[in-house]
Amino acid sequence: MNIIIPMAGRGTRMRPHTITTPKPLIPIAGKPMVHRIVEDIASTIDQKIEEIAFIVGRFGEEAEKELLDIASSFGAKGKIYYQDSPLGTAHALLCAKDSLDGPVFIAFADTLFKASFTLDMSKDSIIWTHKVANPEAFGVVRLDDDGKIIEFVEKPQEFVSDLAIIGVYYFKDGANLRDEMQFLIDNNIMKKGEYQLTDAMETMRAKGLGYYPGEVEEWLDCGNKDNTLYTMERMLVNKASSEDLLGKNVVQENSTIIQPCFIGDGVEIKNSVVGPHVSVEAGAKIENAIVSKSIIGRESLVKNCIITNSLLGNNVDCQAQAEQLSLGDYSFKK
């Protein structure tokens, strides 16, 4: 089984954080977002993960090494592919065409999910969905009476279905998908200037490929600051009973931690109240402060302030009043 994760987008809705850190490497309860995505996938399959392919922009050597280390932590070979032009989902996936072979699992990097099923690898393809209240804002699938997908509809203005495609896919034959996407590019078949994965999927369906929905219990999006903080909150709740969320060498003096929280290695908390729903990365310091529903990056200082619903990057110096903040790496607020 190969896993392919397209993640070359610039993450403009997450600025200023994505100026220095690729969005999929922003931490969610102590682990990079993309690490959490692979965890979600691994929990649904009982096959060995042979290879994890990351389709990236020019993120730099340090970020690429971190991605390869993530693959290695799952016992898989990591591969880096580059998408230098934003030409659509099919174009992105074809950048990793050497990894589109045999059974493949595809997950776009904004998507985390909670699921309690086991992947049925006998099916031609599974498209994961989630019921939404506003299907007109999403691509959706239409099912027949037997529960098989018979149509993909992009942002329907009249009701077709409330099962939104979340960006997670399984294909039994990755080479078949690769060839259909290559056909789009060879014949310049585009929509709104982009080569679309759903066009290749529709062609495959018309040729007899069987698509089936896989519904997730919870769909978590990391597209912007507020969504990322909500995802962190849900991740803490979901992982509290199964994951050690307290790091090593934590200093806690005259302070209260209201669970669930993630507290990283070497964190110092003095004369403060932290939580609930706070993720504090390694080496950060919190002094004389009240912090709730926030992510505090590595080696950052939060002092003499009250913050909530805030996302602070690495090496931030925050000594503000009561505020909701979004501060990128090496920022200061006093």
C-alpha positions in Angstrom: 0.0 0.0 0.0 1.3 3.4 -1.0 0.0 6.7 0.6 0.2 9.9 -1.5 -0.3 13.3 0.1 -0.5 16.4 -2.1 0.6 19.4 0.0 2.2 21.9 -2.4 -0.3 24.7 -1.7 1.0 28.0 -0.3 -1.4 28.0 2.6 -2.2 31.7 2.2 -5.2 31.5 4.6 -2.8 30.5 7.3 -0.4 33.4 7.0 1.8 34.6 8.7 2.5 31.1 10.0 3.1 29.6 6.5 5.6 32.2 5.6 8.2 30.2 7.5 6.5 26.8 8.1 4.7 24.8 5.4 1.1 24.4 6.6 1.2 20.6 6.8 4.0 20.9 9.3 2.1 23.1 11.7 1.8 21.1 15.0 -1.6 19.7 16.0 -1.3 18.5 19.7 2.4 17.9 19.5 2.7 16.4 16.0 2.8 18.0 12.6 -0.6 18.1 10.8 0.7 15.7 8.1 1.8 13.2 10.7 -1.7 13.2 12.1 -3.1 12.6 8.6 -0.9 9.5 8.2 -2.0 8.3 11.6 -5.6 8.6 10.6 -5.0 6.6 7.4 -2.9 3.9 9.2 -5.7 3.4 11.7 -8.1 2.3 8.9 -5.8 -0.3 7.1 -4.3 -3.6 8.1 -1.7 -3.5 5.3 1.9 -2.6 5.5 2.5 1.0 4.3 5.3 0.5 1.8 5.8 4.1 0.7 4.6 7.6 1.6 4.9 10.1 -1.2 4.7 13.8 -0.4 3.9 16.3 -3.2 5.4 19.6 -2.1 6.4 23.1 -3.2 9.9 24.2 -2.7 9.8 23.9 1.1 13.5 23.5 1.7 15.8 20.8 2.9 14.8 20.9 6.6 11.1 20.5 5.9 11.8 17.7 3.4 13.9 15.8 6.0 11.0 16.2 8.5 8.6 14.6 6.0 11.0 11.7 5.3 11.4 11.2 9.1 7.6 11.0 9.4 7.5 8.3 6.7 10.2 6.4 8.5 8.3 6.5 11.8 5.6 4.4 10.1 8.1 1.9 8.7 7.7 3.3 5.2 10.0 4.7 2.5 9.5 8.4 2.1 9.5 10.1 -1.3 9.5 13.8 -2.2 7.9 15.0 -5.4 7.5 18.7 -6.5 4.6 20.5 -8.0 5.9 23.8 -9.2 2.7 25.1 -10.9 -0.8 25.0 -9.4 -2.5 23.3 -12.2 -5.1 21.3 -10.3 -5.6 18.1 -8.3 -4.9 15.7 -11.2 -1.7 17.5 -12.2 -0.6 17.4 -8.5 -1.1 13.7 -8.2 0.7 13.0 -11.5 3.8 14.7 -10.1 4.0 11.5 -8.0 3.2 9.2 -11.0 6.1 6.8 -10.0 4.2 6.1 -6.8 0.8 5.5 -8.5 1.1 1.8 -8.7 -0.9 -0.9 -7.0 -3.2 0.0 -4.1 -3.0 3.6 -3.2 -4.5 5.8 -0.5 -4.7 9.6 -1.3 -5.3 12.3 1.3 -5.1 16.0 0.7 -3.1 17.7 3.4 -5.9 19.9 4.9 -8.0 16.9 6.0 -8.0 15.1 9.3 -10.7 12.7 10.2 -12.0 10.3 12.8 -13.2 6.9 11.7 -13.7 3.5 13.2 -13.9 1.2 10.1 -11.4 -1.1 8.4 -10.6 -0.5 4.7 -12.2 -3.0 2.3 -9.4 -3.4 -0.2 -11.5 -5.6 -2.4 -13.4 -2.6 -3.7 -12.2 -0.8 -6.8 -12.3 2.5 -5.1 -13.6 4.2 -1.9 -14.3 7.9 -1.7 -14.6 9.2 1.9 -17.5 11.5 2.6 -19.2 13.4 5.4 -22.7 14.7 5.7 -22.8 18.5 5.6 -25.5 21.1 6.1 -24.4 23.2 3.1 -23.6 20.8 0.2 -23.7 23.6 -2.3 -20.2 24.6 -1.0 -18.6 21.2 -1.7 -18.2 18.5 -4.2 -20.7 15.8 -3.4 -21.5 12.2 -4.5 -24.9 10.8 -5.6 -25.7 7.2 -4.7 -27.9 4.6 -6.2 -30.3 2.4 -4.2 -27.5 -0.1 -3.5 -25.2 2.6 -2.0 -22.9 2.7 -5.0 -21.6 6.1 -6.2 -23.2 7.0 -9.6 -22.3 10.7 -9.9 -19.8 13.3 -8.8 -21.3 16.8 -8.6 -19.2 19.9 -7.9 -21.0 22.5 -5.7 -24.6 21.7 -6.7 -26.9 24.7 -6.7 -29.9 22.4 -6.4 -30.0 19.5 -3.8 -28.3 16.4 -5.2 -26.8 14.9 -2.0 -25.5 16.0 1.4 -22.4 13.6 1.2 -19.4 15.9 0.7 -16.1 14.5 -0.6 -13.5 15.2 2.1 -10.4 14.7 0.0 -9.5 11.1 1.0 -9.5 8.3 -1.6 -8.6 4.7 -2.0 -7.9 3.1 -5.4 -7.2 -0.6 -5.8 -5.3 0.1 -9.1 -3.2 3.3 -8.9 -1.8 2.8 -12.4 -5.3 2.9 -13.8 -5.9 6.3 -12.1 -2.5 7.5 -13.3 -3.3 6.7 -17.0 -6.7 8.5 -16.8 -5.1 11.6 -15.4 -2.3 11.5 -18.0 -5.1 11.4 -20.6 -6.5 14.6 -19.3 -3.1 16.3 -19.6 -2.2 14.9 -22.9 -5.5 16.1 -24.3 -5.6 19.4 -22.4 -8.9 18.6 -20.7 -9.3 21.3 -18.1 -11.9 23.0 -16.0 -11.4 26.6 -15.0 -7.7 26.3 -16.0 -7.0 23.2 -14.0 -6.8 19.4 -14.5 -9.3 17.9 -12.1 -9.1 14.5 -10.3 -12.9 14.2 -10.5 -12.8 14.3 -14.3 -10.5 11.3 -14.3 -12.7 9.6 -11.8 -15.8 10.2 -13.8 -14.2 8.7 -16.9 -13.2 5.6 -14.8 -16.7 5.3 -13.5 -18.2 5.4 -17.0 -15.8 2.6 -17.9 -17.2 0.4 -15.2 -15.0 1.2 -12.1 -17.0 0.7 -8.9 -17.0 3.6 -6.5 -18.3 3.3 -2.9 -18.6 5.8 -0.2 -16.8 5.6 3.1 -18.3 7.9 5.7 -16.2 9.3 8.5 -17.5 10.1 12.0 -15.8 13.5 12.1 -14.2 15.7 9.4 -11.6 18.2 10.6 -10.3 21.0 8.4 -7.1 23.0 8.9 -7.7 25.6 6.2 -7.4 28.7 8.5 -6.5 29.7 12.0 -9.8 29.1 13.6 -10.4 25.8 11.9 -6.9 24.7 12.9 -7.6 25.6 16.6 -10.9 23.7 16.5 -9.1 20.7 15.0 -6.5 20.8 17.8 -9.3 20.9 20.3 -11.0 17.8 18.9 -7.7 16.1 18.5 -6.9 16.6 22.2 -10.3 15.2 23.1 -10.0 12.2 20.8 -6.4 11.4 21.8 -6.6 12.1 25.6 -7.3 8.4 26.5 -4.9 6.8 24.1 -1.8 9.1 23.8 0.6 10.5 26.4 0.1 14.3 26.1 2.6 15.3 28.7 6.3 15.6 27.7 9.5 15.1 29.6 11.1 17.6 32.0 8.1 19.8 32.3 8.3 22.5 35.1 5.0 23.4 36.7 5.1 25.9 39.6 2.1 27.4 41.3 0.0 26.6 38.2 -3.1 24.8 37.1 -3.4 22.8 33.8 -7.0 22.2 32.8 -7.2 19.1 30.6 -7.2 18.2 27.9 -3.9 19.8 26.9 -0.7 18.8 25.2 2.5 20.0 27.1 5.7 19.3 25.2 9.2 18.5 26.4 11.0 21.1 28.6 8.0 23.4 28.9 7.9 25.8 31.9 4.6 26.9 33.4 4.8 29.3 36.3 2.0 31.2 38.1 -0.4 30.5 35.3 -3.6 28.7 34.3 -3.3 26.7 31.1 -6.3 25.0 29.4 -8.5 23.6 28.4 -7.6 22.8 24.8 -4.1 24.2 24.7 -1.1 22.7 22.8 2.3 24.0 24.1 5.3 22.9 22.0 8.7 22.0 23.3 10.7 24.6 25.2 8.0 27.1 25.5 7.5 29.2 28.7 4.3 30.5 30.2 4.6 32.9 33.1 1.9 34.9 35.0 -0.6 34.1 32.2 -4.0 32.6 31.4 -4.1 30.6 28.2 -7.0 28.7 26.7 -7.8 27.2 23.3 -4.5 28.1 21.8 -1.4 26.6 20.1 1.9 27.9 21.5 5.0 27.2 19.3 8.4 26.0 20.2 10.6 28.1 22.4 8.0 30.8 22.7 7.3 33.0 25.7 3.8 34.0 26.9 4.1 36.3 29.9 1.8 38.7 31.9 -1.1 38.2 29.6 -4.5 36.5 28.9 -4.9 34.9 25.5 -7.5 32.6 24.0 -8.3 31.3 20.5 -4.7 32.2 19.5 -2.1 30.6 17.3 1.5 31.5 18.1 4.4 30.3 16.1 7.9 29.4 17.2 10.2 31.8 19.1 7.4 34.3 19.7 7.6 36.8 22.6 4.1 37.6 23.6 3.4 39.9 26.5 0.1 41.3 25.4 -3.2 42.1 27.1 -6.3 40.0 26.7 -6.5 39.2 23.0 -7.0 36.6 20.3 -3.8 36.5 18.4 -2.2 35.0 15.3 1.6 35.6 15.4 4.1 34.0 13.1 7.6 32.7 14.0 10.0 35.2 15.7 7.2 37.8 16.3 6.7 39.8 19.4 3.7 41.5 21.0 4.0 43.7 24.0 
